[in-house]
Amino acid sequence: MLTDNWKELAGKAQSTFQKSLKQAIELADFDEGLAKRYGALPSAIGANVEDFGSPAQFPLEEYLKALPKKVLDITEKDPVELLKDLKSRKVTCVEVLKAYTAASIVASKLTNCVQEFLPIEALQYAQKLDADYETKKHLPLYGLPFSIKEMIPFVGRSVTHGSLCYLDRIVDYNADIVNILIANGAYPFVRTTNPQSLMMLECVSFSHGRTVNAYNGMLTSGGSSGGEGALNGMRASPFGLGSDIGGSIRCPAAFNGIYGLRSTLGRIPTADYFSCNRGSESILSVTGPLSRSLDTVNLVMKTVIEAKPWLIDPTLVPLDWKRPENKKFRVGIYVSDHIVNPSPPINRALSMVTEKLKSLGNFEVVTFEPYKPEKVTEILGKLYFEDGARDFRATLQTGEPLLEQTRWAIEGAEDLDMHDQWYWNLQKQAYRKEFLKHWCSYTDNDGNVLDAVIAPVFPNVAAKHETTKYWTYTSQWNLLDYPVLAFPVTKVDESLDQPYKNYKPLNDLDKYFYEQYDSPSSFKNAPANLCLVGLRFTDEKLVEIANILRN
């Protein structure tokens, strides 16, 4: 672990980024026109990591104007459709890589979502796939580049999970899931940003600065897979890999208007990722794909699971990925946790989805009431930082300042002795059993259990920076280890989503979030996503229901 001056380390991190950017620009074949448009773009990348630049108000709009048609013809195509072009050789792997590299360079300037480009390794992968076309074209992900969150090990690169002191932690292996995807024809082309400590629903660190939202640069990209959310929200990656211990896939997906799956623990590999509190098994992080394409999310999950990863990672369950056979679905609508009520656009999204489900002949809809969400906060307040955040605080010995969102996350953390840990783990197990009973109480007279619950991901759409100080809507499902799929519904509408008049807040926290939603114009263009929640190991069913909802 490095203990040098943090500002020097920040400079080193920025130097690594700039070197990779230069190499990426060379790979992408920037012509004079694109180079000129790129140079004129507003930048979310500041002069240093304490300078957050001058982001565009609507980054995605700038992105689409900047990129040439030959790039957009590739990157705007649904990745599953692009796979058909790759397999039929209408386009080569190198051409796809160059297009997505150009797209990611532009997306990075606009949102600061890339920690490091991987142009040298990615080109080698793409060239090899092209050279071996006849023997590789059958692979399910043949020729698709993908992005990976910085905390996910990639050979020859430092893995810091947002802490500068780990810049010298160069790994000599790829994460298991990365190797599985490579074996199936895909390959990493960028590493995306994650925040200090990972434990925040925003994405800011002294390694890269601040990552902003793809749709509104004045709002957060979410966290901790914030770089993945922004990059995929900009449509500058076919799909990406994130991790989730409290909402870190779902919030970035929701805030950037894409799909993001928090898979059930034991479905796909995560155990070899890096984070603080590594070795704790009280609340475990899981992984999952993020993409603007639901079909791609499904294909990635199917591909990884069909590789039988349980023969590589002994923590996994030998369970195939199978399309559910349901002809009819029973779905609960979770309107509020009664601690913080959702904002107008989230409530409108809930109404839209409810009405659509009711209009379909194969769905029964019921209202789903929360079950002791205050207990979730109490248990997770103990189990997220069982060591009183000692492990995280040790990463600050370089003098790296504590960021506001991290401070909020670790505030009140207690160093628990073994018996206290046992006690709170028993509380966790008791809550899981009680909640399952609550879920099953919605079983109808014919014995049909709820297939899923549709709920908010966050009380609001993408939040203003440094205001995401509530995660019970997401962390509840981590405590329960239920799979959750964030999915897009609509966007903020300035005429339909006015703040509520004469609103009486439930409590001080509710008042805080009510006041945050001051005007729909502050959240202009922001996506309004919801999430589908299922019982453990029903991940496929969530994808199936989301597929019905999008049609």
N, C-alpha and C positions, 0 to 999 in steps of 0.2 A: 504493500500500500504506500503510495506516495505521500509525502508530508511537506512538499514544497509550497511556495507561495501560490495561493489559489489563482491569482490573476495571471501568473505565468502559465499555469496549467490551462486556464481558459484560453489563453493565446495559443497554446499548443493544440488544443482541440479545434480551434478555429483554423489553424494552419492546416491540419489534416483535412478539414472540410474543403478549404480553398484548393488544395492540391487535387483532391478527388474531383472537384467541380471543373477545374481546368482540363483534366483528363476526360471527363464526361462530355464537355463541349467539343473536344476533338473527335470523340466517337460519334457524336450526334450530327456531325457535318453541318454545323450552323452556316447557312449562306449569309450573304451580306444583309439581305432583307430581314431575316429572323434575328440576326445579331443586333441590328439597329432597333428592332421592336423590343427585343429583350433588354437592351440597355436603357430604354425609355420607361420600362415598367416601374410602378411603385414597388418598393421593397419592404418586406417584413423583417429583413435581415439588417440589423443596425451596424454601426461602426465597431461595436464590441458587444459582448454578451449582456451588458447592462443597458444597452441602447436597443429599443425594440423597433427601430426603423419607422417607416411611414407606410403602413399597409394600405392597400387599395380598399375602398369601401366594399366592393363586390369582386373579390379575387377571381372567381370562376368566370365572370364575364370578361375580365381582362385576359385571362388564360385563353379563352376561346378565340378572342380577337388576335392574339399574338401568334398563335401557331398556324403554320401553313396547312393547306388542304391535304397535302400528301401525308402529313403526320396525323391529322384528325381522321382521315379515312381509315387509319389503323386503330388509333387509340379510342375513337368514339364508338367503335363496333363492340357489341357485347362480346366479352372474352370467349364465351362458348361458340359464338359464330366465328370469331377470329381463329379459333382452333381448327375449324373446318377449312379455312383458307390455308392455314399452315400445313395441315395434313394432305391437302390436295396440291400444295406447292404453288398456290396463287401468289403467295408471299413467302419470303424466306425468314428464317429465324433471325438472321442478322438485321434484316430490314425492320422487323418488329422491334428488336432491341433498340435500334437507332431511333425509331419513332418514340418509343416509351422513354428513352433517355432524354430526348429533346423535351418531351412533355413534362418529365419530372424536374428538369432544370428550371423550366418556366414556373411550374407549380411551387418549387422550393423558394424562388425569389419572392413570389407573391404571398406565401404562407409560412415560410421558414419551417418546412416539414421534413427535410432530409438532414440526417446526421452525417451521412457519408455516402457518396456514390461508389459503386463497385464496377467501373467500366472495364477494367482489365480482365477480371475474372468472368464477368458476364459475357464479354465478347468471346472469350475462350469457350464457354459453354455453348453459346449460340453457333459459333463456327463448327464446333464438333457435332452438334445436332444436325446442321445442314449437311456436313460431310457424311454423316451416318444416316441420312434420310431413309433409305430403304429398310434399315433394320430398326429405326427408332420411331417412325411415323405412327406406329400403332399405339404408342404410349399415350395414356389418357390426357396428359397435360403437355403434349409435345410442343415445345417452342415458346411456352408462355413464361415471360419474366414475372417475378413477384417481389414484393417488398417485405422486409422483416424489421420488426421493432428492435431497437438497439440492444436491448437486454438479452436477445436471443443469440447464442453463440454462433459466430461465423469464423472459420479458420483464418488465423493471421491477423485478426482485428482485436482491438481492446473492447472489453465489455464493461461499461461503467454503471449501467442503470441509473444514469443521471448524476453520479458523484465523481467529481474531478479526481479524487484520490486514487481512483482505479484506472487511470489512463494507461498505466503500465501493465494491466492485467490482459495480456495478449493470449488468446486461447489457441490451442493447436488442434481443434476439432470443430465440426459443425454440430449443431443441435440435431437430435434424432429426427425431428420432423423435417428439418431442412434436407437431410440426406434422403429421406423418403420421397420428398417432392422432387429432388434432383433425379432420383432413380426412375421417376415417373414422367420425366421430360421437361419439368419446369426448372427454373434457376433464379437465384436472388440477383437483383440488379441495383437495389439501393437499401440502405439501412435508415430507418426513420427515427425521429426524435421521441424521447420520453422524458418525463420531468424528474427533478430532484426527488429522490426517495421512492418514486413511483406512486406514492400514496396520495395522489390528488386527482381530481376530476378536471384538471387543466394540464397544460404542457409548457412548463417554463423551467429552465435550468441554467446554470452558469457554464454549461457545455455548448449550448446553441442559442440561448436567448429565449424568445417566446414564439410558439407556434400559434397562428391565428386560424380562424374558421374559413372554410372554403367558400361559403356563401356570403359572409359578412365579416370583413376584416376587423371590425370593432368588437367582435365577440370571440370567445374562446373556442378552440378546436376540441376541447375535452381532453381527458386524460384517463389513465396514463398512456394509452396507445394513441396519443394525440397526433403524432406524425402520420400514423397509419390512417386515422380518420380524415385528416386534411388531404393527404395525397390521394386517397381513394375517393374522397368527396370531389376532388378536382378531376377525377377520372384519369389520373396520370399513372395508374398501376392497375393491372388486371385484377389482382387481389393481393392482400397482405396478411401477415400473421401478427396478431396481438396477444396480450395476456390479460387476465382479469381476476382480481381478488376482491374488488369492491365496486366494480362498474367500469373497469378500464378498457373493455372492448365496447360495451354497450353505449356509454356516454359519447365517446368519439364517433361511433357510428350514428347515433341519434343526432348529435349536434351537426354532423356533416351530411345528413340526408341519405345514408347508405344502409346496407345490411351488415349486421355484426352478430356473430353467434358465440355466446358463452356456453361452451359445451359442458356436458356432465363430466365431472372428474373421473378419469379412467377410460375415456373414449379415445383421446389422442395424446401423444407425448407432450409433456411440459417439464418433467422433473429435472432436466439439465439446463434450465434457464437460470439466470442470475438475478438476485434481488437482495434486499435487506432481510434479516430474519431467516436466512436460508437454513433449512434444517428443522424449522418449526413445522408441525403438522396439525396445528389446531384449526387454522383456516388456510386451505391450500389454494394457490393460484391455478387457474386452468388456461388453456389456450383456445384459439379459434380463428377462423378467417373473417376478414372484412372485405367487402366488395360492393360496388354499385349494382352488381348482378347477383340475383338470388340463385340463378342456375349455376353460377360459378361457385358460390358458397356450397351448394349441394355437391357439385362435382369434386371440390377439394376435400370435403369431408369423406365422401365415398371413396376417393382415391387413397387417402391416408389410411382409412380403416381396412380397405381391401388389401393393403400391404401387410396386414396382420402385425401391427406394431407391438402387440402384446408379446411377441417373440423377441423383441428388442428391449422393451421396457417392462419389467415385471410388475409395475404398479398398475398396468392397464388391464381392462376387462376384455376377454375374447368374445366380443359382441359384434356381429356383422351390421352393416348399414343397409337397412331394408325399408323400402317404401311402405308406409302403413296401409292397412287394408280397410280403414274406416270408410263407410258409406255415409255416415252421419256423425256430426261432431257436436259436443256439448261444451260451451265456452262461457267462462265467467268474465264479467267486466269489472275491473278494479278501478273505481272512480277516484278514490282518494285514500290516503293512509290516516286521515283525520288529524295529522300533526301539521303538515304543510299541504295546503290545497293546490292543485295544478292551476296554471295561468290560463287565460282565455284560449290561446291557440291549442294548448294541450287538451283542454276540455272539448273544444270543437273537433279535434282529431278523434277523441273517444266517441263523440256522438256520431261522427261520420262512419267509423268502423262498426259501431253498434247497429246503425241503420242498414249498412250493407249486409251484415251477417243476418239480420232479421229478414232481409229481402231474399235470401238464399233458402232454398227448400231443405237443405241438408244441415242446417245449423239450428241448435237451440241455445238461446242466450239467457243467462241469469246474472243478477248482480252479485258480485263477490265482495264480501266485507273483509277488511284487514283483520289480522290476528296479532294483537299485542306488538305493534311495531316498536313501541318504547322498550320492549324486552330485547329486541334486536340491537338497538343502540347500546343498551347496557352490556350485553354479552360481548359484542364486537369491540366495545371500548376497552375490554380487558384482553381479548384474545388477539387483536391485531398487533399489539405491541406488548407481549408478555414480559419482555425484558426492560420495560420502562423506556423503550426506544434507545437503549444503550448502543445497540449495533448500528443504528442509523447515526446517532450523534458522533460515533467514532469516525464516521466518514467526513466530518466537518473539521478535523484536526489540521487541515490545510489552511484554516481560516475562512473557508467558504461560508458565506452568510446563510442563515436559515431563512428560506423564503416563507412568505405569509401563509400560503396554502399548506406548506409542510408543517409550519408551526401549529396551524389549526388541527391538522390530522393527529399530531402527537401530543397535543395539549391534554394534560391529565393522565398520561400513560403511567402505569404503575409497574414496578419491577416485581413480578409475582414469584413466590417460591413454588416449589414443586407441588405442594398440596393445594395451593391456590389455583394453579394451572389445572390440576385434576378437577377441582370444584367447578371451574368455569367450563371445562370441557363436558362435564356432566350436565351442566345447565344447557349447553349447546345441544346435547343429545336429547334432553327432555323437551326442549323447544321444537326440535325436529319432529319428535313423535306427536306432540300436541298439534303442530301445524298440519301434519298429515291427516290427523283425525278431523281437523277443521276443513281441510280440502275435501275429504271423503264425505263430510256432512252435506255436501251439495249433490251427492248421488241421487238420481231420481228413483221412482218406485219400481222401475224395470231393471235397476242395478247398473245404470249407465253412469260411470264416474266422469267428472270433468276431464276433458281432453287437454284443455289449456285455459289460461287466464290471460286476458289482455290488460295491460297496465301502463301507466306512465313510466318513462325511464328516469325522469328528473322532473321537478315541479314546473320547469319552464322549458322553452326551447334553449338553444345555445346561450349560455350566460355571459354577462359582461365579465371582463377579466377580474380575477380575485374575488369572485362572489359565489363560487360553487360550494358553499359551506353546508351541504346536506347530501347524504348519499344513502339514506335508508331505502329509497325506492329501488336502488340497485343492490346494495349490500345485503338486504334481506335474503335474496336468492343465493348469494354466496354462502351465507350461514346455513341455508337449507341444502346447498349443492343441487339446485334445480337448473336445468338448461334454460337459457333465455335467448331469444332472437329479436334484436332490434330491427324494426322495419319502417320504411318511410310511408307517410300518409298524405301530408299536405305541407304548405308553407304558411308563414304568417301573412294574414290578410289585413291590410290597414283599415278596411271598413268593417270587417266582421270581428276583429279581435281587439276591440277597445277595452281598456281596463274596466273592471267592475266598479260601478258607482255605489256609494254607501256600503261598501264592504266592511264587515266586522271580522277582523282577524281572530283566529282561534287562539293565538298565543304570540309571544314576541318573535319567534322564529317564522311563523306564518306571516306576521306583519312585515318582517324583513324581506321575504320573497315577494309579497304583494307589492311592496314599494319598489322592488327591483324592476318589476314589469310596469314601468312608468308610462310607456307609449308604444304602440306597435311599430312606430317609425324607428325606435331605438333597435328593434329586432327585425328590421326590414329584410326580406328575402330568406330569413332563417327557416330551415326545415322543421317540421313538427313530426317527429317519429313517435311510435309507441313500441311496446315489446310484447312478445308472446312468451309465456312461461309454462313449463310443463313439469310433470313429475320426473324424477331421475331416470335417465336413459330413454327419454322420449324425444330426443333431439330431432329425429327424422319427422316426427309428427308436426313439430313446429314449422319446419321448412314446408311441409305439405300444406298446412293451413295458410301460411304466408303466400304460397303460390296461388291458392284460391283467392285470397284477398286482393292480389295485384291484378287479377283478370277482370 
